[in-house]
Amino acid sequence: MTTVLDPNIHNLAIEGTFDDAQAIVKALFNDQEFKKKYYLGSVNSINWARILAQIVYYFYAWFQVAKDDSEQVSFVVPTGNFGNVLAGYYAKRMGLPIDKLVIGTNENDILHRFFSKGEYHRTELKETYSPSMDIQISSNFERYLFDLAGNSAEKLQHWMEDFDRTGKLTIEGELLKNAQNDFVSARVSDEEIVRTIRDFHQQTGYLLDPHTAVGVKAAEKTDLQTPVICLACAHPAKFGETVRKALGTEPELPEELAVLEKLETHSKTIPAVTERIKKEILETLAAQS
Ligand SMILES: Cc1ncc(COP(=O)(O)O)c(C=O)c1O
C-alpha cells in the first residue's frame, strides 16, 4: 500500500501494535457520526465481506478431499484475528461436514487458553516469528461469542464490558463443552515454528511460511480422527529471516514482491492515539479540498 504514490492515498503508521491499531479503528467505527460522514471502511476481517469470501474455500477444499457426501474432515487454521477460522465455523453451521476446527496459535495464545480452559484472559503481547498472528484481542471473536451466547446481544454486551474492564472473560460447564465440540486448539512456540519449517521441507520439499507452520505443528499436536486440511496463509519469501533460521538460506522473492522492494514508498508515522488519527484525517481532507 505504501508504494502507491497517488495524491489521494495516505498511509498512516502508528507507534504501536496491531492490537493498538485495531482498537483505534474500532473506536472510530463506533463513532457512528464520524464513520458515516467520512465513509470509513475496513479491508481486514472487521469487514464481514472478507469472512464471507473465505467461507468459499472451505467448501472447495472439502470437495477435493471428501470421498462421499457425509465424510467429515477437519481443518487446521493458523489464527490471530479469528477471521479465517470463523469462516470455517460458518461453513460448518451451513452444513459442511466438518469434524473439528483446529485453532493454531503462536505464543500469543489467548485463543488456545480459551478453547482448552475457558479462559480468555489478556496478557502482554509478544513479538513472534508469525507476526500477522501477534494479536491478543481477536476482532472476530465477538462474532463467535454472540453465537456461543445463544445469539443474546445482552449476554455478549455483558461479557465484552467485563472483558474491557478486567481483561478477563471466563466460561465453564456446558458453554465450554459447546465450544470444544467445534474447536480444538494448540499453541506453537517460535522454536517449534523453525523446527517445523525445517522438518517439513526435509520430508516433503514444501516450504512453509511461519504462519502455516503454526497450523501444521498444531495438527501434529492434536489427536484428530478425520482427514485433515491445513490452511496455508502466506508466502515464505515474506519471512526470509525465519526461513533462514530453519534452512540456512533465504527463499528467493517472487518477481512481484522483488519489484515492490525497489519502489519508492510514502507513509506517515504518528502516535497510537484515536484523537490524533481523527485529527490527521480531518486535516488531510481539509488540505485536499
Ligand atoms: C499470514 C496471516 N496468517 C494468519 C492471519 C490470521 O488472521 P485470522 O485469524 O483473522 O485469519 C493473518 C491475518 O490477516 C495473516 O495475514
The ligand as an ORCA input file, in Angstrom:
! r2SCAN-3c Opt
* xyz 0 1
  C      -0.406    -14.556      7.022
  C      -1.522    -14.495      8.008
  N      -1.730    -15.536      8.839
  C      -2.685    -15.533      9.756
  C      -3.530    -14.451      9.898
  C      -4.552    -14.569     10.986
  O      -5.713    -13.881     10.835
  P      -7.153    -14.508     11.067
  O      -7.108    -15.330     12.303
  O      -8.063    -13.326     11.181
  O      -7.479    -15.310      9.856
  C      -3.366    -13.329      9.054
  C      -4.231    -12.139      9.143
  O      -4.509    -11.447      8.197
  C      -2.341    -13.354      8.081
  O      -2.128    -12.314      7.257
*
